[in-house]
């Protein structure tokens, strides 16, 4: 499965390094993290990491493969 997580604002290089398993792009005032997610546990781990870093998740969705 591939997922996309949109967070508010442009993430610094330091913050994007906290997500080595995902690629990222900044557009329209948001940072989009995207890539493969193995299972629900990994997905919840990614969301918890966003929360612990103080990132505001705007949207999360599964991407077509």
DOVO-864221 format. One record per atom (N, C-alpha, C): x negated, y, z negated; residue number from 0. Coordinates in steps of 0.02 Angstrom, whole numbers. Example, Ala and Ser with C-alpha at 12.3 -4.5 7.8 and 13.67 -1.06 7.14 Angstrom:
2
<node><px>-660</px><py>-284</py><pz>-390</pz><nr>0</nr></node>
<node><px>-615</px><py>-225</py><pz>-390</pz><nr>0</nr></node>
<node><px>-660</px><py>-165</py><pz>-390</pz><nr>0</nr></node>
<node><px>-642</px><py>-112</py><pz>-354</pz><nr>1</nr></node>
<node><px>-684</px><py>-53</py><pz>-357</pz><nr>1</nr></node>
<node><px>-645</px><py>2</py><pz>-394</pz><nr>1</nr></node>
// end
This chain:
65
<node><px>-42</px><py>-59</py><pz>0</pz><nr>0</nr></node>
<node><px>0</px><py>0</py><pz>0</pz><nr>0</nr></node>
<node><px>-44</px><py>62</py><pz>0</pz><nr>0</nr></node>
<node><px>-22</px><py>113</py><pz>34</pz><nr>1</nr></node>
<node><px>-56</px><py>177</py><pz>35</pz><nr>1</nr></node>
<node><px>-10</px><py>229</py><pz>4</pz><nr>1</nr></node>
<node><px>-39</px><py>272</py><pz>-38</pz><nr>2</nr></node>
<node><px>0</px><py>323</py><pz>-71</pz><nr>2</nr></node>
<node><px>-31</px><py>391</py><pz>-59</pz><nr>2</nr></node>
<node><px>11</px><py>442</py><pz>-68</pz><nr>3</nr></node>
<node><px>-9</px><py>512</py><pz>-63</pz><nr>3</nr></node>
<node><px>14</px><py>546</py><pz>-127</pz><nr>3</nr></node>
<node><px>-31</px><py>580</py><pz>-160</pz><nr>4</nr></node>
<node><px>-15</px><py>618</py><pz>-220</pz><nr>4</nr></node>
<node><px>-32</px><py>691</py><pz>-207</pz><nr>4</nr></node>
<node><px>18</px><py>734</py><pz>-210</pz><nr>5</nr></node>
<node><px>7</px><py>806</py><pz>-200</pz><nr>5</nr></node>
<node><px>5</px><py>841</py><pz>-267</pz><nr>5</nr></node>
<node><px>-48</px><py>879</py><pz>-278</pz><nr>6</nr></node>
<node><px>-54</px><py>918</py><pz>-339</pz><nr>6</nr></node>
<node><px>-57</px><py>992</py><pz>-323</pz><nr>6</nr></node>
<node><px>-34</px><py>1032</py><pz>-369</pz><nr>7</nr></node>
<node><px>-31</px><py>1104</py><pz>-360</pz><nr>7</nr></node>
<node><px>-102</px><py>1133</py><pz>-361</pz><nr>7</nr></node>
<node><px>-116</px><py>1177</py><pz>-313</pz><nr>8</nr></node>
<node><px>-179</px><py>1212</py><pz>-311</pz><nr>8</nr></node>
<node><px>-234</px><py>1174</py><pz>-276</pz><nr>8</nr></node>
<node><px>-290</px><py>1209</py><pz>-267</pz><nr>9</nr></node>
<node><px>-349</px><py>1180</py><pz>-237</pz><nr>9</nr></node>
<node><px>-393</px><py>1151</py><pz>-293</pz><nr>9</nr></node>
<node><px>-406</px><py>1087</py><pz>-289</pz><nr>10</nr></node>
<node><px>-448</px><py>1054</py><pz>-339</pz><nr>10</nr></node>
<node><px>-521</px><py>1068</py><pz>-325</pz><nr>10</nr></node>
<node><px>-559</px><py>1078</py><pz>-378</pz><nr>11</nr></node>
<node><px>-631</px><py>1088</py><pz>-371</pz><nr>11</nr></node>
<node><px>-664</px><py>1022</py><pz>-350</pz><nr>11</nr></node>
<node><px>-726</px><py>1026</py><pz>-328</pz><nr>12</nr></node>
<node><px>-763</px><py>966</py><pz>-309</pz><nr>12</nr></node>
<node><px>-771</px><py>920</py><pz>-369</pz><nr>12</nr></node>
<node><px>-781</px><py>949</py><pz>-428</pz><nr>13</nr></node>
<node><px>-788</px><py>909</py><pz>-489</pz><nr>13</nr></node>
<node><px>-724</px><py>869</py><pz>-503</pz><nr>13</nr></node>
<node><px>-666</px><py>901</py><pz>-495</pz><nr>14</nr></node>
<node><px>-603</px><py>865</py><pz>-506</pz><nr>14</nr></node>
<node><px>-592</px><py>811</py><pz>-454</pz><nr>14</nr></node>
<node><px>-607</px><py>825</py><pz>-391</pz><nr>15</nr></node>
<node><px>-597</px><py>774</py><pz>-340</pz><nr>15</nr></node>
<node><px>-643</px><py>713</py><pz>-351</pz><nr>15</nr></node>
<node><px>-700</px><py>724</py><pz>-383</pz><nr>16</nr></node>
<node><px>-745</px><py>668</py><pz>-398</pz><nr>16</nr></node>
<node><px>-716</px><py>622</py><pz>-451</pz><nr>16</nr></node>
<node><px>-664</px><py>645</py><pz>-487</pz><nr>17</nr></node>
<node><px>-631</px><py>602</py><pz>-536</pz><nr>17</nr></node>
<node><px>-587</px><py>550</py><pz>-502</pz><nr>17</nr></node>
<node><px>-579</px><py>556</py><pz>-436</pz><nr>18</nr></node>
<node><px>-538</px><py>509</py><pz>-398</pz><nr>18</nr></node>
<node><px>-579</px><py>480</py><pz>-340</pz><nr>18</nr></node>
<node><px>-632</px><py>442</py><pz>-357</pz><nr>19</nr></node>
<node><px>-677</px><py>417</py><pz>-304</pz><nr>19</nr></node>
<node><px>-644</px><py>368</py><pz>-256</pz><nr>19</nr></node>
<node><px>-588</px><py>337</py><pz>-277</pz><nr>20</nr></node>
<node><px>-555</px><py>288</py><pz>-235</pz><nr>20</nr></node>
<node><px>-508</px><py>320</py><pz>-184</pz><nr>20</nr></node>
<node><px>-499</px><py>385</py><pz>-188</pz><nr>21</nr></node>
<node><px>-453</px><py>420</py><pz>-143</pz><nr>21</nr></node>
<node><px>-489</px><py>473</py><pz>-102</pz><nr>21</nr></node>
<node><px>-462</px><py>486</py><pz>-44</pz><nr>22</nr></node>
<node><px>-486</px><py>542</py><pz>-3</pz><nr>22</nr></node>
<node><px>-443</px><py>602</py><pz>-22</pz><nr>22</nr></node>
<node><px>-465</px><py>661</py><pz>-2</pz><nr>23</nr></node>
<node><px>-426</px><py>721</py><pz>-18</pz><nr>23</nr></node>
<node><px>-432</px><py>773</py><pz>37</pz><nr>23</nr></node>
<node><px>-381</px><py>816</py><pz>39</pz><nr>24</nr></node>
<node><px>-380</px><py>872</py><pz>85</pz><nr>24</nr></node>
<node><px>-340</px><py>927</py><pz>50</pz><nr>24</nr></node>
<node><px>-360</px><py>990</py><pz>61</pz><nr>25</nr></node>
<node><px>-324</px><py>1046</py><pz>32</pz><nr>25</nr></node>
<node><px>-286</px><py>1081</py><pz>88</pz><nr>25</nr></node>
<node><px>-221</px><py>1094</py><pz>77</pz><nr>26</nr></node>
<node><px>-181</px><py>1129</py><pz>126</pz><nr>26</nr></node>
<node><px>-120</px><py>1161</py><pz>93</pz><nr>26</nr></node>
<node><px>-102</px><py>1219</py><pz>116</pz><nr>27</nr></node>
<node><px>-43</px><py>1254</py><pz>93</pz><nr>27</nr></node>
<node><px>-41</px><py>1261</py><pz>17</pz><nr>27</nr></node>
<node><px>-98</px><py>1276</py><pz>-13</pz><nr>28</nr></node>
<node><px>-100</px><py>1287</py><pz>-85</pz><nr>28</nr></node>
<node><px>-94</px><py>1224</py><pz>-127</pz><nr>28</nr></node>
<node><px>-102</px><py>1166</py><pz>-96</pz><nr>29</nr></node>
<node><px>-99</px><py>1102</py><pz>-131</pz><nr>29</nr></node>
<node><px>-159</px><py>1059</py><pz>-112</pz><nr>29</nr></node>
<node><px>-176</px><py>1013</py><pz>-156</pz><nr>30</nr></node>
<node><px>-225</px><py>962</py><pz>-139</pz><nr>30</nr></node>
<node><px>-189</px><py>897</py><pz>-131</pz><nr>30</nr></node>
<node><px>-202</px><py>863</py><pz>-76</pz><nr>31</nr></node>
<node><px>-171</px><py>799</py><pz>-62</pz><nr>31</nr></node>
<node><px>-223</px><py>744</py><pz>-72</pz><nr>31</nr></node>
<node><px>-210</px><py>700</py><pz>-119</pz><nr>32</nr></node>
<node><px>-252</px><py>641</py><pz>-131</pz><nr>32</nr></node>
<node><px>-218</px><py>583</py><pz>-97</pz><nr>32</nr></node>
<node><px>-255</px><py>543</py><pz>-60</pz><nr>33</nr></node>
<node><px>-223</px><py>488</py><pz>-24</pz><nr>33</nr></node>
<node><px>-271</px><py>430</py><pz>-15</pz><nr>33</nr></node>
<node><px>-241</px><py>370</py><pz>-11</pz><nr>34</nr></node>
<node><px>-280</px><py>311</py><pz>0</pz><nr>34</nr></node>
<node><px>-244</px><py>249</py><pz>-23</pz><nr>34</nr></node>
<node><px>-279</px><py>192</py><pz>-20</pz><nr>35</nr></node>
<node><px>-248</px><py>129</py><pz>-39</pz><nr>35</nr></node>
<node><px>-240</px><py>123</py><pz>-115</pz><nr>35</nr></node>
<node><px>-184</px><py>94</py><pz>-135</pz><nr>36</nr></node>
<node><px>-171</px><py>80</py><pz>-206</pz><nr>36</nr></node>
<node><px>-152</px><py>6</py><pz>-209</pz><nr>36</nr></node>
<node><px>-188</px><py>-31</py><pz>-250</pz><nr>37</nr></node>
<node><px>-180</px><py>-104</py><pz>-252</pz><nr>37</nr></node>
<node><px>-114</px><py>-126</py><pz>-284</pz><nr>37</nr></node>
<node><px>-96</px><py>-94</py><pz>-340</pz><nr>38</nr></node>
<node><px>-36</px><py>-116</py><pz>-376</pz><nr>38</nr></node>
<node><px>-9</px><py>-58</py><pz>-419</pz><nr>38</nr></node>
<node><px>47</px><py>-72</py><pz>-454</pz><nr>39</nr></node>
<node><px>77</px><py>-21</py><pz>-496</pz><nr>39</nr></node>
<node><px>31</px><py>2</py><pz>-552</pz><nr>39</nr></node>
<node><px>-8</px><py>-43</py><pz>-579</pz><nr>40</nr></node>
<node><px>-54</px><py>-25</py><pz>-633</pz><nr>40</nr></node>
<node><px>-103</px><py>28</py><pz>-610</pz><nr>40</nr></node>
<node><px>-130</px><py>19</py><pz>-550</pz><nr>41</nr></node>
<node><px>-177</px><py>69</py><pz>-523</pz><nr>41</nr></node>
<node><px>-141</px><py>135</py><pz>-510</pz><nr>41</nr></node>
<node><px>-80</px><py>132</py><pz>-485</pz><nr>42</nr></node>
<node><px>-41</px><py>193</py><pz>-472</pz><nr>42</nr></node>
<node><px>-29</px><py>232</py><pz>-536</pz><nr>42</nr></node>
<node><px>-7</px><py>196</py><pz>-589</pz><nr>43</nr></node>
<node><px>4</px><py>230</py><pz>-653</pz><nr>43</nr></node>
<node><px>-62</px><py>257</py><pz>-682</pz><nr>43</nr></node>
<node><px>-116</px><py>222</py><pz>-669</pz><nr>44</nr></node>
<node><px>-182</px><py>246</py><pz>-691</pz><nr>44</nr></node>
<node><px>-200</px><py>311</py><pz>-658</pz><nr>44</nr></node>
<node><px>-186</px><py>316</py><pz>-592</pz><nr>45</nr></node>
<node><px>-200</px><py>378</py><pz>-556</pz><nr>45</nr></node>
<node><px>-158</px><py>435</py><pz>-582</pz><nr>45</nr></node>
<node><px>-94</px><py>422</py><pz>-595</pz><nr>46</nr></node>
<node><px>-50</px><py>473</py><pz>-621</pz><nr>46</nr></node>
<node><px>-71</px><py>495</py><pz>-691</pz><nr>46</nr></node>
<node><px>-92</px><py>447</py><pz>-733</pz><nr>47</nr></node>
<node><px>-116</px><py>464</py><pz>-800</pz><nr>47</nr></node>
<node><px>-180</px><py>506</py><pz>-796</pz><nr>47</nr></node>
<node><px>-223</px><py>491</py><pz>-748</pz><nr>48</nr></node>
<node><px>-284</px><py>530</py><pz>-739</pz><nr>48</nr></node>
<node><px>-267</px><py>602</py><pz>-720</pz><nr>48</nr></node>
<node><px>-217</px><py>611</py><pz>-676</pz><nr>49</nr></node>
<node><px>-194</px><py>678</py><pz>-658</pz><nr>49</nr></node>
<node><px>-171</px><py>715</py><pz>-721</pz><nr>49</nr></node>
<node><px>-130</px><py>682</py><pz>-761</pz><nr>50</nr></node>
<node><px>-104</px><py>711</py><pz>-822</pz><nr>50</nr></node>
<node><px>-160</px><py>731</py><pz>-870</pz><nr>50</nr></node>
<node><px>-208</px><py>686</py><pz>-881</pz><nr>51</nr></node>
<node><px>-262</px><py>700</py><pz>-928</pz><nr>51</nr></node>
<node><px>-307</px><py>756</py><pz>-904</pz><nr>51</nr></node>
<node><px>-310</px><py>767</py><pz>-839</pz><nr>52</nr></node>
<node><px>-351</px><py>822</py><pz>-812</pz><nr>52</nr></node>
<node><px>-312</px><py>887</py><pz>-806</pz><nr>52</nr></node>
<node><px>-249</px><py>886</py><pz>-826</pz><nr>53</nr></node>
<node><px>-208</px><py>947</py><pz>-824</pz><nr>53</nr></node>
<node><px>-183</px><py>966</py><pz>-755</pz><nr>53</nr></node>
<node><px>-180</px><py>917</py><pz>-710</pz><nr>54</nr></node>
<node><px>-156</px><py>930</py><pz>-643</pz><nr>54</nr></node>
<node><px>-80</px><py>925</py><pz>-640</pz><nr>54</nr></node>
<node><px>-49</px><py>970</py><pz>-604</pz><nr>55</nr></node>
<node><px>24</px><py>967</py><pz>-596</pz><nr>55</nr></node>
<node><px>40</px><py>929</py><pz>-532</pz><nr>55</nr></node>
<node><px>69</px><py>870</py><pz>-539</pz><nr>56</nr></node>
<node><px>89</px><py>830</py><pz>-481</pz><nr>56</nr></node>
<node><px>153</px><py>858</py><pz>-452</pz><nr>56</nr></node>
<node><px>151</px><py>878</py><pz>-389</pz><nr>57</nr></node>
<node><px>208</px><py>907</py><pz>-355</pz><nr>57</nr></node>
<node><px>249</px><py>852</py><pz>-321</pz><nr>57</nr></node>
<node><px>214</px><py>803</py><pz>-293</pz><nr>58</nr></node>
<node><px>248</px><py>749</py><pz>-257</pz><nr>58</nr></node>
<node><px>203</px><py>688</py><pz>-254</pz><nr>58</nr></node>
<node><px>235</px><py>630</py><pz>-255</pz><nr>59</nr></node>
<node><px>200</px><py>568</py><pz>-245</pz><nr>59</nr></node>
<node><px>244</px><py>525</py><pz>-199</pz><nr>59</nr></node>
<node><px>212</px><py>495</py><pz>-149</pz><nr>60</nr></node>
<node><px>252</px><py>453</py><pz>-104</pz><nr>60</nr></node>
<node><px>209</px><py>399</py><pz>-73</pz><nr>60</nr></node>
<node><px>243</px><py>346</py><pz>-53</pz><nr>61</nr></node>
<node><px>209</px><py>292</py><pz>-18</pz><nr>61</nr></node>
<node><px>204</px><py>312</py><pz>55</pz><nr>61</nr></node>
<node><px>146</px><py>301</py><pz>84</pz><nr>62</nr></node>
<node><px>135</px><py>318</py><pz>154</pz><nr>62</nr></node>
<node><px>144</px><py>256</py><pz>197</pz><nr>62</nr></node>
<node><px>168</px><py>266</py><pz>258</pz><nr>63</nr></node>
<node><px>173</px><py>209</py><pz>304</pz><nr>63</nr></node>
<node><px>105</px><py>180</py><pz>319</pz><nr>63</nr></node>
<node><px>102</px><py>116</py><pz>327</pz><nr>64</nr></node>
<node><px>37</px><py>83</py><pz>339</pz><nr>64</nr></node>
<node><px>25</px><py>73</py><pz>412</pz><nr>64</nr></node>
// end
